[in-house]
Amino acid sequence: MDNLNFGQAIEAAKQGKRVARKGWNGAGMYAYIVPAKQFPAVTEIARKEFGEMIPYRSYWALKTAQNDVATWAPSGSDSLAEDWMILSED
């Protein structure tokens, strides 16, 4: 499914789908939502504040062209674009 607006992409991501802009497709990039969950502490700062498990809110993640994952916030252009697509599950 493609040519979606950002609202439609958000709804798909909330359902566990990977979404991307058509311009990202060649680089293998896509965005997805990481649901709220507790994760083990990996820094001493976090451990001192929360203990061994850290409560995280849901957040956007981006699979980058460098083949790693970064947190992501959509730009104004991303949020107004109508070239979003839902990537297949394969």
Buried (B, 14 or more C-beta within 10 A) or exposed (E): EEEBEBEBBBEBBEEEBBBBBEEBBEEEBBBBBBEEEEEEBEEEEBBEEEEEEBEEEEEBBBBBEEEEEEEBEBEEEBEEBEBBBBBEEE
